[in-house]
Amino acid sequence: MCGIVGYVGTRQAAPEVYRGLLRLEYRGYDSVGLAVLNGSSLGVVRKKGKVDAVREEIGGMIGTIGIGHTRWATHGAPSERNAHPLRSGKFAIVHNGIIENYRALREELEANGFVFSSDTDSETIAHLFALYDRGDLRETLRAVVRRLEVSFAIAALCEGAPNVIAAARRNSPLIVGRGETGYYLASDIPALAGCVQTVTVLKNGDMALVCADRVQIFDDRGEVRRQEQVCSLRAETLERGDNAHFMLKEMKETPQTIRNTISNFAERVRLEPFLPLFRKLKKIHLIGCGTAYHSGLAGKLAIERLARVPAEACIASEYRYGDPILGDDTLAIAVSQSGETADTIAAAQLDRESGTPLFVVTNVAHSSMASLADLVVPTIAGAETAVAATKSYNGQLTALYLLAAAIAAARGADAKRAEEELNRYPERCEEALSRLEEVERVAQKFKDAKNVCFLGRGVDHAAALEGSLKLKEIAYIPSEGYPAGELKHGPIALIDGRSLVVAIMTQRRLAEKTFNAVAEVRARGAKIFLITPFEEYARREGVDDCFLLPKCGELFSPVLSVIPLQALAYYTAVARGNDPDRPRNLAKSVTVE
């Protein structure tokens, strides 16, 4: 979840590393640090807080090779003491991941006379470099990696090797980029946008020595070759333009995300080899965490409605501990924006080991999860900088709906009408986005709500869960999403005059039942914000505010109804003085369990 950047070349390293860290701040902003090597002199700067905490310091860091880190705390509180880079002797290291055997390593290292100055698991890595140093950085790196268990991406500098960054990865991403002035290293491609022409994705178990004019990649058996890819991500796409925050910018990019995902699916996703599988399917598992899990809930309903295949949405962190029933007549669909979500990768690996066909829906086609897949279904959302997922959620929904239609067609159902309906959603989303000021007024009215209850049935319940998550993530207001029919089975006890109830109602046949729940909470003093395409309900007594959705079919409606839900979270966060792009305690990509 932390961000790693490195540079070695002909330019001053500190500004290059700092620029990359700014672009990776969504991966962690508890603390920040840089190390720059100038000949045999290693300079380190570390600060608690966001990346700009070191802005004034980097001007004094001279040298053309450096590494940097932006931290999301796991072991050890956010503090300068626990910030990276961490030093031991002539080594400085940065680390992303969790070293699960760090307690045993720490005891061993302390017995060997090493003194720990932080509370982190990562400091064991720095001391292992010092312990195994025999003057050969490559062999030192090998020796260190052999001792580490579970999850890491590492970059290290050594005062005895003034022109090389040592790097390694296992279960955490790491990418090498080639630019005009040297080589870069990063835990995610946005750090490299505008700086490199090509990127090389290191695979699990890879180690590398990165120099100004070359990179050597090897594993435990010897040198390996990895494919170099053109880096098409442009630096200007990572700017927020005239938008107040990245989250707002990315919400506005939802229509294009849907269009791009639909066109890419039609042109590049090759389903022909899987048609026999689709015809014999007995079960589909949709696996994800957080927002990806919620898209799986909506995808489940679409698959069952269109393809008539039993489907189950599964929380990835629970999946492999529940002894799922797997086999070659089951399809697993793992969903992750980054493709690096640790729990979802572990679930996907279980599916692979069992022989269950695996599809991966992700926004990063070169990700660890994608490398496991029988088929990758990309969401073409582009870079998403805000921690809270917006356009990537809509992209996931679009990809899952397209898969549902394709499976249905392979099983003899007519899915043409469904595909035509989905093609209308970019314009509907544009219409909804053009009226966000209506949601801003609601947020101003209810920014001090004691709690918020999101209600819906069926597809609207899936949307309610996502709306609740967004509000918790960035506005820090206690909220829950419930099936409207469950209200009387406990949640109604929370309702009083300081409560806001957000009711999502896009299904005509269930509208009156959902509105019964609205009446029940209104009778107990709650304020009501209704999201619906049905004008007659907007005028009903008891509705305080309504966002009228464009007319839409119910099955794919979460693509549309989530827009005012995302906007409610965004404007509420802003009204409460929060930073919606960088919510406390959260990071964009959860690469540790």
C-alpha positions as CSV (number, residue, x, y, z in Angstrom):
1,M,0.0,0.0,0.0
2,C,3.0,2.3,0.3
3,G,4.5,4.1,-2.6
4,I,8.1,3.5,-3.9
5,V,10.0,5.6,-6.4
6,G,13.7,5.3,-7.5
7,Y,15.8,7.1,-10.1
8,V,19.4,6.6,-11.4
9,G,20.6,8.7,-14.3
10,T,22.1,12.0,-15.3
11,R,19.7,14.3,-13.6
12,Q,19.5,15.3,-9.9
13,A,17.6,12.4,-8.3
14,A,15.8,14.2,-5.5
15,P,13.4,16.3,-7.7
16,E,12.7,13.2,-9.9
17,V,11.9,11.0,-6.9
18,Y,9.8,13.8,-5.3
19,R,7.8,14.2,-8.4
20,G,7.0,10.5,-8.5
21,L,6.1,10.4,-4.9
22,L,3.5,13.2,-5.4
23,R,1.9,11.0,-8.0
24,L,1.9,8.0,-5.7
25,E,0.5,9.8,-2.6
26,Y,-2.8,7.9,-2.9
27,R,-0.8,4.8,-1.8
28,G,0.0,6.3,1.5
29,Y,0.5,9.7,3.2
30,D,1.3,8.9,6.9
31,S,4.9,9.8,6.3
32,V,7.5,10.4,3.6
33,G,11.2,10.1,3.0
34,L,14.0,10.2,0.4
35,A,17.6,8.9,0.3
36,V,20.1,10.3,-2.2
37,L,23.6,8.9,-2.8
38,N,26.3,11.4,-3.7
39,G,29.5,9.4,-4.3
40,S,29.9,7.4,-1.1
41,S,27.8,9.8,1.0
42,L,24.2,8.8,1.7
43,G,21.8,11.5,2.7
44,V,18.3,10.8,4.1
45,V,15.3,13.0,4.8
46,R,12.2,11.7,6.6
47,K,9.1,13.5,7.8
48,K,5.7,12.7,9.2
49,G,2.8,13.7,7.0
50,K,2.2,14.1,3.2
51,V,4.8,14.3,0.5
52,D,5.0,18.1,0.5
53,A,6.5,17.8,4.0
54,V,9.9,17.3,2.4
55,R,9.6,19.8,-0.4
56,E,11.9,22.4,1.3
57,E,14.5,19.7,2.1
58,I,15.1,18.2,-1.3
59,G,17.0,21.3,-2.7
60,G,19.9,20.4,-0.5
61,M,20.1,16.7,-1.6
62,I,22.8,16.4,-4.2
63,G,23.3,13.2,-6.3
64,T,22.0,11.4,-9.4
65,I,20.7,8.3,-7.7
66,G,17.9,8.1,-5.1
67,I,15.0,6.3,-3.7
68,G,11.8,7.6,-2.0
69,H,8.8,6.3,-0.1
70,T,5.3,7.4,0.9
71,R,4.0,5.3,3.8
72,W,0.7,3.8,4.8
73,A,1.4,2.6,8.4
74,T,1.2,-1.2,9.2
75,H,3.7,-1.9,11.9
76,G,4.4,1.2,13.9
77,A,2.5,4.4,14.2
78,P,2.7,7.2,11.6
79,S,5.8,9.2,12.8
80,E,9.2,10.4,11.6
81,R,10.8,7.5,13.6
82,N,8.9,5.0,11.5
83,A,9.2,6.8,8.1
84,H,11.3,5.3,5.3
85,P,14.0,5.1,4.1
86,L,15.4,3.0,7.0
87,R,19.1,2.8,7.5
88,S,21.6,0.2,8.7
89,G,25.3,0.9,8.2
90,K,25.9,1.8,4.6
91,F,22.4,0.7,3.4
92,A,19.1,2.6,3.1
93,I,16.0,0.7,2.1
94,V,12.3,1.4,1.3
95,H,9.7,-1.3,1.6
96,N,6.1,-1.9,0.6
97,G,4.3,-5.0,2.1
98,I,4.4,-6.9,5.3
99,I,7.2,-9.2,6.6
100,E,5.3,-11.8,8.5
101,N,8.4,-13.4,10.1
102,Y,9.8,-10.1,11.3
103,R,9.5,-10.9,15.0
104,A,11.8,-13.9,14.6
105,L,14.2,-11.9,12.3
106,R,14.3,-9.0,14.8
107,E,15.2,-11.4,17.7
108,E,18.0,-12.9,15.6
109,L,19.3,-9.5,14.5
110,E,19.3,-8.1,18.0
111,A,21.2,-11.2,19.1
112,N,23.8,-10.3,16.5
113,G,24.1,-6.8,17.9
114,F,21.8,-4.8,15.7
115,V,19.9,-2.0,17.4
116,F,16.5,-1.1,16.1
117,S,15.5,2.6,15.9
118,S,11.9,2.1,14.6
119,D,8.8,0.0,15.4
120,T,8.5,-1.2,11.8
121,D,8.8,-4.7,10.3
122,S,10.7,-3.1,7.5
123,E,13.8,-2.2,9.5
124,T,14.6,-5.9,9.6
125,I,15.3,-5.7,5.9
126,A,17.9,-2.9,6.3
127,H,19.7,-4.8,9.0
128,L,19.7,-8.0,6.9
129,F,21.4,-6.1,4.1
130,A,24.1,-5.1,6.6
131,L,24.3,-8.6,8.0
132,Y,24.9,-10.3,4.7
133,D,27.0,-7.6,3.0
134,R,30.2,-9.1,1.6
135,G,30.8,-6.5,-1.0
136,D,28.7,-8.0,-3.8
137,L,25.3,-6.2,-3.9
138,R,23.7,-8.9,-6.1
139,E,24.5,-11.7,-3.7
140,T,23.6,-9.6,-0.7
141,L,20.2,-9.0,-2.2
142,R,19.7,-12.7,-2.9
143,A,20.6,-13.5,0.7
144,V,18.2,-11.0,2.1
145,V,15.3,-12.0,-0.1
146,R,15.7,-15.7,1.0
147,R,15.0,-14.7,4.6
148,L,11.8,-12.7,4.0
149,E,8.4,-14.2,4.2
150,V,5.2,-13.3,2.3
151,S,5.0,-9.7,0.9
152,F,7.5,-7.1,-0.2
153,A,8.7,-4.7,-2.8
154,I,12.1,-3.4,-1.9
155,A,14.5,-0.7,-3.2
156,A,17.9,-0.3,-1.6
157,L,20.9,2.0,-1.9
158,C,24.4,1.1,-0.7
159,E,27.3,3.5,-0.1
160,G,29.7,0.9,-1.6
161,A,27.7,0.7,-4.8
162,P,27.2,4.4,-5.9
163,N,25.5,3.8,-9.2
164,V,23.0,1.1,-8.7
165,I,19.6,0.5,-7.0
166,A,19.0,-3.0,-5.7
167,A,15.3,-4.0,-6.0
168,A,13.2,-7.1,-5.4
169,R,9.5,-8.0,-5.3
170,R,7.2,-10.8,-4.0
171,N,3.4,-10.3,-3.8
172,S,3.8,-6.5,-4.1
173,P,4.2,-4.7,-7.4
174,L,7.4,-3.1,-8.7
175,I,8.0,-1.6,-12.2
176,V,11.2,-0.5,-13.9
177,G,10.9,2.4,-16.5
178,R,13.4,3.5,-19.1
179,G,13.6,7.3,-19.8
180,E,15.8,9.6,-21.8
181,T,18.1,10.4,-18.8
182,G,18.2,7.1,-17.0
183,Y,16.1,4.4,-15.3
184,Y,13.2,4.8,-12.9
185,L,11.7,2.4,-10.4
186,A,8.2,2.6,-9.0
187,S,5.4,0.6,-7.3
188,D,2.8,1.9,-9.8
189,I,3.0,3.4,-13.3
190,P,1.5,6.8,-12.6
191,A,4.8,7.7,-10.9
192,L,6.5,7.3,-14.2
193,A,4.1,9.1,-16.5
194,G,5.9,11.6,-18.7
195,C,9.3,10.4,-17.5
196,V,9.7,7.1,-19.4
197,Q,9.2,5.7,-22.8
198,T,8.9,2.0,-21.8
199,V,8.2,0.0,-18.6
200,T,9.1,-3.5,-17.5
201,V,6.9,-5.2,-15.0
202,L,8.9,-7.3,-12.6
203,K,7.3,-10.7,-11.9
204,N,7.0,-12.4,-8.5
205,G,10.4,-13.5,-7.3
206,D,12.3,-11.1,-9.6
207,M,15.3,-9.1,-8.3
208,A,17.0,-6.3,-10.2
209,L,20.1,-4.1,-10.3
210,V,19.0,-0.8,-11.8
211,C,21.8,1.4,-13.2
212,A,21.7,4.6,-15.3
213,D,22.2,2.8,-18.6
214,R,20.9,-0.7,-18.0
215,V,18.9,-3.0,-15.8
216,Q,19.8,-6.6,-14.9
217,I,16.8,-8.8,-13.8
218,F,17.4,-12.2,-12.2
219,D,15.7,-14.7,-9.9
220,D,17.1,-17.4,-7.7
221,R,18.1,-19.5,-10.8
222,G,19.9,-16.7,-12.8
223,E,19.2,-13.9,-15.2
224,V,15.8,-13.6,-16.8
225,R,14.3,-11.5,-19.6
226,R,11.1,-9.5,-19.1
227,Q,9.1,-7.9,-21.8
228,E,9.4,-4.1,-22.2
229,Q,6.2,-2.3,-22.9
230,V,5.5,1.2,-24.2
231,C,4.3,3.5,-21.5
232,S,1.2,5.2,-22.9
233,L,0.1,7.0,-19.7
234,R,0.4,10.8,-20.2
235,A,1.4,13.1,-17.4
236,E,-1.4,15.6,-18.2
237,T,-4.0,12.9,-17.4
238,L,-2.7,12.9,-13.8
239,E,-3.6,16.6,-13.3
240,R,-6.9,17.6,-11.9
241,G,-7.4,20.6,-14.3
242,D,-9.9,23.1,-13.1
243,N,-11.6,20.6,-10.7
244,A,-11.3,21.3,-7.0
245,H,-10.3,17.6,-6.4
246,F,-9.3,14.5,-8.3
247,M,-12.4,12.7,-7.0
248,L,-14.7,15.3,-8.8
249,K,-12.6,15.1,-12.0
250,E,-12.8,11.3,-12.0
251,M,-16.5,11.3,-11.4
252,K,-16.9,13.4,-14.5
253,E,-14.8,10.8,-16.5
254,T,-17.4,8.1,-15.8
255,P,-19.2,8.4,-19.2
256,Q,-16.0,8.0,-21.1
257,T,-14.9,5.1,-18.9
258,I,-18.2,3.3,-19.8
259,R,-17.7,4.0,-23.5
260,N,-14.1,2.9,-23.4
261,T,-14.8,-0.3,-21.6
262,I,-17.6,-1.2,-24.0
263,S,-15.5,-0.6,-27.1
264,N,-12.5,-2.4,-25.7
265,F,-14.7,-5.4,-24.8
266,A,-16.1,-5.6,-28.3
267,E,-12.7,-5.2,-30.0
268,R,-10.2,-7.0,-27.9
269,V,-11.8,-9.4,-25.4
270,R,-11.7,-12.8,-27.1
271,L,-14.5,-15.0,-25.7
272,E,-14.6,-17.7,-28.3
273,P,-12.3,-20.2,-26.4
274,F,-14.7,-19.9,-23.4
275,L,-18.0,-20.6,-25.1
276,P,-18.0,-24.3,-24.2
277,L,-17.3,-23.3,-20.6
278,F,-20.2,-20.8,-20.6
279,R,-22.6,-23.5,-21.8
280,K,-21.8,-25.9,-19.0
281,L,-21.5,-23.5,-16.1
282,K,-23.2,-24.5,-12.9
283,K,-22.0,-21.6,-10.7
284,I,-20.1,-18.3,-10.9
285,H,-18.1,-16.7,-8.0
286,L,-17.6,-13.0,-8.1
287,I,-14.7,-12.1,-5.8
288,G,-13.6,-8.7,-4.5
289,C,-13.1,-6.3,-1.6
290,G,-14.8,-3.1,-0.8
291,T,-16.1,-1.3,-3.9
292,A,-15.1,-4.3,-6.1
293,Y,-17.3,-6.6,-3.9
294,H,-20.2,-4.2,-4.4
295,S,-19.8,-4.3,-8.1
296,G,-19.8,-8.1,-7.8
297,L,-23.2,-7.9,-6.0
298,A,-24.6,-6.0,-8.9
299,G,-22.9,-8.3,-11.4
300,K,-24.4,-11.4,-9.6
301,L,-27.9,-10.0,-10.1
302,A,-27.3,-9.3,-13.8
303,I,-25.7,-12.8,-14.4
304,E,-28.6,-14.6,-12.8
305,R,-31.2,-12.5,-14.6
306,L,-29.7,-12.6,-18.1
307,A,-27.8,-15.9,-18.1
308,R,-29.8,-17.9,-15.5
309,V,-26.6,-19.2,-13.9
310,P,-26.4,-19.2,-10.1
311,A,-23.9,-16.6,-9.0
312,E,-22.5,-15.6,-5.6
313,A,-20.7,-12.4,-4.7
314,C,-17.8,-13.3,-2.3
315,I,-15.7,-11.1,0.0
316,A,-12.2,-11.9,-1.0
317,S,-10.7,-11.8,2.5
318,E,-13.1,-14.6,3.6
319,Y,-13.2,-16.6,0.4
320,R,-10.3,-19.0,0.8
321,Y,-11.1,-19.6,4.5
322,G,-14.7,-20.7,3.7
323,D,-13.7,-23.9,1.8
324,P,-15.5,-22.8,-1.4
325,I,-16.8,-25.5,-3.8
326,L,-14.7,-25.3,-6.9
327,G,-14.3,-27.1,-10.2
328,D,-14.2,-26.9,-14.0
329,D,-17.9,-26.2,-14.2
330,T,-17.5,-23.1,-11.9
331,L,-16.2,-19.7,-13.2
332,A,-14.4,-17.4,-10.8
333,I,-14.4,-13.7,-11.6
334,A,-11.9,-11.7,-9.5
335,V,-12.5,-8.0,-9.5
336,S,-9.9,-5.3,-8.5
337,Q,-9.2,-1.8,-9.7
338,S,-5.4,-2.2,-9.2
339,G,-5.1,-5.9,-9.7
340,E,-2.8,-5.9,-6.7
341,T,-5.3,-6.4,-3.9
342,A,-3.7,-9.0,-1.7
343,D,-6.8,-10.8,-0.5
344,T,-8.2,-11.0,-4.0
345,I,-4.9,-12.3,-5.4
346,A,-4.9,-15.0,-2.7
347,A,-8.5,-16.0,-3.6
348,A,-7.6,-16.0,-7.3
349,Q,-4.6,-18.3,-6.6
350,L,-6.9,-20.7,-4.8
351,D,-9.1,-20.8,-7.9
352,R,-6.1,-21.4,-10.1
353,E,-4.8,-24.2,-7.9
354,S,-8.2,-25.9,-8.0
355,G,-8.5,-25.9,-11.7
356,T,-11.4,-23.4,-11.7
357,P,-11.4,-21.1,-14.7
358,L,-10.4,-17.6,-13.7
359,F,-11.4,-14.3,-15.2
360,V,-10.0,-11.0,-13.9
361,V,-11.7,-7.6,-14.2
362,T,-9.1,-4.9,-13.5
363,N,-8.0,-1.5,-14.6
364,V,-4.3,-2.5,-14.8
365,A,-3.7,-5.1,-17.5
366,H,-0.1,-5.8,-16.4
367,S,-1.0,-6.4,-12.7
368,S,-0.2,-9.4,-10.6
369,M,-3.8,-10.6,-10.7
370,A,-4.0,-10.3,-14.5
371,S,-1.0,-12.6,-14.7
372,L,-3.0,-15.4,-13.1
373,A,-6.1,-15.1,-15.3
374,D,-7.4,-17.3,-18.1
375,L,-9.0,-14.1,-19.4
376,V,-8.5,-10.4,-18.5
377,V,-11.5,-8.1,-19.0
378,P,-10.1,-4.6,-18.7
379,T,-11.9,-1.6,-17.4
380,I,-10.6,1.3,-19.4
381,A,-10.9,4.0,-16.7
382,G,-7.4,5.5,-17.0
383,A,-5.5,6.5,-13.9
384,E,-7.6,7.0,-10.8
385,T,-5.8,9.2,-8.2
386,A,-8.4,9.8,-5.5
387,V,-8.5,7.0,-3.0
388,A,-12.3,6.6,-3.2
389,A,-13.1,4.6,-6.3
390,T,-15.6,6.3,-8.6
391,K,-15.2,5.8,-12.3
392,S,-13.4,2.5,-11.8
393,Y,-16.6,1.2,-10.0
394,N,-18.7,2.1,-13.1
395,G,-16.1,0.5,-15.3
396,Q,-16.3,-2.7,-13.2
397,L,-20.1,-2.7,-13.5
398,T,-19.9,-2.2,-17.2
399,A,-17.4,-5.1,-17.6
400,L,-19.5,-7.5,-15.5
401,Y,-22.7,-6.5,-17.4
402,L,-20.9,-7.2,-20.7
403,L,-19.8,-10.6,-19.4
404,A,-23.3,-11.4,-18.2
405,A,-24.7,-10.6,-21.6
406,A,-22.0,-12.7,-23.3
407,I,-22.6,-15.7,-21.1
408,A,-26.3,-15.4,-21.7
409,A,-25.8,-15.3,-25.5
410,A,-23.6,-18.4,-25.3
411,R,-26.4,-20.2,-23.4
412,G,-29.0,-19.4,-26.1
413,A,-30.6,-16.3,-24.5
414,D,-31.2,-13.1,-26.5
415,A,-28.9,-10.5,-25.0
416,K,-29.1,-7.9,-27.7
417,R,-31.6,-5.7,-25.9
418,A,-29.4,-5.8,-22.8
419,E,-26.4,-4.7,-24.8
420,E,-28.4,-1.9,-26.5
421,E,-29.6,-0.7,-23.1
422,L,-26.1,-0.6,-21.7
423,N,-24.9,1.5,-24.6
424,R,-27.4,4.3,-23.5
425,Y,-25.8,4.7,-20.1
426,P,-22.9,7.1,-21.0
427,E,-25.4,9.7,-22.1
428,R,-27.6,9.1,-19.0
429,C,-24.5,9.5,-16.8
430,E,-23.7,12.8,-18.5
431,E,-27.1,14.1,-17.8
432,A,-26.9,13.1,-14.1
433,L,-23.4,14.7,-13.8
434,S,-24.7,17.9,-15.2
435,R,-26.9,18.4,-12.1
436,L,-24.5,17.7,-9.3
437,E,-25.3,21.1,-7.7
438,E,-28.6,19.5,-6.6
439,V,-26.6,17.0,-4.5
440,E,-24.3,19.7,-3.2
441,R,-27.3,21.5,-1.7
442,V,-28.4,18.3,0.0
443,A,-24.9,17.7,1.4
444,Q,-24.8,21.2,2.9
445,K,-28.1,20.6,4.7
446,F,-27.2,17.2,6.1
447,K,-23.4,17.4,6.7
448,D,-23.9,17.1,10.5
449,A,-26.2,14.1,10.4
450,K,-25.6,11.8,13.3
451,N,-25.9,8.7,11.0
452,V,-27.0,7.9,7.5
453,C,-29.0,4.9,6.4
454,F,-29.0,3.9,2.7
455,L,-31.9,1.8,1.7
456,G,-32.7,-0.2,-1.5
457,R,-33.9,-3.5,-2.8
458,G,-32.2,-5.8,-5.3
459,V,-29.9,-3.8,-7.5
460,D,-30.7,-0.8,-5.4
461,H,-29.4,-2.5,-2.3
462,A,-26.0,-3.1,-4.1
463,A,-26.0,0.6,-4.9
464,A,-26.9,1.5,-1.3
465,L,-23.9,-0.5,0.0
466,E,-21.6,1.4,-2.2
467,G,-23.1,4.8,-1.3
468,S,-22.7,4.0,2.4
469,L,-19.1,3.0,1.9
470,K,-18.3,6.2,0.0
471,L,-19.8,8.3,2.8
472,K,-17.8,6.5,5.5
473,E,-14.6,6.6,3.5
474,I,-14.4,10.3,2.9
475,A,-17.0,12.1,5.1
476,Y,-16.4,10.0,8.2
477,I,-20.1,9.8,9.1
478,P,-21.4,6.4,10.5
479,S,-23.6,4.9,7.8
480,E,-25.0,1.6,6.7
481,G,-26.6,0.2,3.6
482,Y,-29.5,-2.1,4.1
483,P,-32.1,-4.0,2.1
484,A,-35.2,-1.9,2.6
485,G,-37.2,-4.9,3.8
486,E,-34.7,-5.5,6.6
487,L,-35.2,-2.1,8.2
488,K,-37.7,-3.4,10.8
489,H,-35.4,-6.2,11.8
490,G,-33.0,-4.0,13.8
491,P,-31.7,-0.9,12.0
492,I,-34.8,1.2,12.6
493,A,-33.6,1.4,16.2
494,L,-30.9,3.8,15.0
495,I,-33.3,6.3,13.4
496,D,-34.2,9.6,15.1
497,G,-34.5,13.2,14.2
498,R,-30.8,13.6,13.5
499,S,-30.7,10.7,10.9
500,L,-30.7,11.0,7.1
501,V,-32.1,8.2,5.1
502,V,-31.1,7.9,1.5
503,A,-33.5,5.7,-0.5
504,I,-32.6,4.4,-3.9
505,M,-35.6,3.3,-6.0
506,T,-35.2,2.3,-9.6
507,Q,-37.4,-0.8,-9.8
508,R,-41.0,0.0,-10.6
509,R,-42.4,-3.3,-9.3
510,L,-40.7,-2.7,-5.9
511,A,-41.1,1.0,-5.6
512,E,-44.2,1.0,-3.4
513,K,-42.6,-1.5,-1.0
514,T,-39.4,0.6,-0.8
515,F,-41.5,3.7,-0.1
516,N,-43.2,1.9,2.8
517,A,-39.8,1.9,4.4
518,V,-39.4,5.6,3.7
519,A,-42.7,6.3,5.4
520,E,-41.6,4.2,8.5
521,V,-38.3,6.2,9.0
522,R,-40.1,9.5,8.2
523,A,-42.5,8.7,11.0
524,R,-39.6,8.5,13.4
525,G,-38.1,11.9,12.5
526,A,-35.6,11.0,9.8
527,K,-35.0,13.3,6.8
528,I,-35.4,11.7,3.4
529,F,-33.2,12.0,0.3
530,L,-34.8,10.0,-2.5
531,I,-32.9,8.9,-5.7
532,T,-35.3,7.6,-8.3
533,P,-36.3,8.0,-12.0
534,F,-40.0,8.0,-11.0
535,E,-41.3,11.6,-10.8
536,E,-44.5,10.9,-8.9
537,Y,-42.5,9.7,-5.9
538,A,-40.4,12.8,-5.8
539,R,-43.7,14.7,-5.0
540,R,-44.8,12.4,-2.3
541,E,-45.3,13.7,1.2
542,G,-42.3,13.1,3.5
543,V,-39.6,13.4,0.8
544,D,-37.3,16.3,1.8
545,D,-35.0,16.2,-1.3
546,C,-35.0,14.1,-4.5
547,F,-32.4,13.6,-7.2
548,L,-34.4,12.6,-10.3
549,L,-32.5,10.1,-12.4
550,P,-32.8,9.9,-16.1
551,K,-35.2,7.3,-17.2
552,C,-33.4,3.9,-17.2
553,G,-33.9,0.2,-17.1
554,E,-33.6,-1.3,-13.6
555,L,-31.0,-4.1,-14.2
556,F,-28.0,-1.8,-15.0
557,S,-29.3,1.2,-12.9
558,P,-26.4,1.0,-10.3
559,V,-24.1,2.5,-13.0
560,L,-26.4,5.6,-12.9
561,S,-27.7,5.7,-9.3
562,V,-24.2,5.6,-7.9
563,I,-23.4,9.1,-9.4
564,P,-25.5,11.1,-6.9
565,L,-24.3,8.7,-4.1
566,Q,-20.7,9.4,-5.0
567,A,-21.5,13.1,-5.2
568,L,-23.2,13.1,-1.8
569,A,-20.1,11.6,-0.2
570,Y,-17.8,14.1,-2.1
571,Y,-19.8,17.3,-1.2
572,T,-20.4,16.2,2.4
573,A,-16.6,15.6,2.8
574,V,-15.9,19.0,1.4
575,A,-18.5,20.6,3.6
576,R,-17.0,19.0,6.7
577,G,-13.5,20.2,5.8
578,N,-12.1,16.8,4.8
579,D,-9.8,16.1,1.9
580,P,-11.9,13.8,-0.3
581,D,-8.9,12.7,-2.3
582,R,-6.8,11.5,0.7
583,P,-9.1,10.2,3.4
584,R,-7.6,9.3,6.8
585,N,-6.3,5.8,7.4
586,L,-7.0,4.7,3.8
587,A,-4.8,3.9,0.8
588,K,-5.8,3.3,-2.8
589,S,-4.3,-0.1,-3.3
590,V,-4.5,-2.6,-0.4
591,T,-1.4,-4.8,-1.1
592,V,-1.3,-6.4,2.3
593,E,-3.6,-8.7,4.2
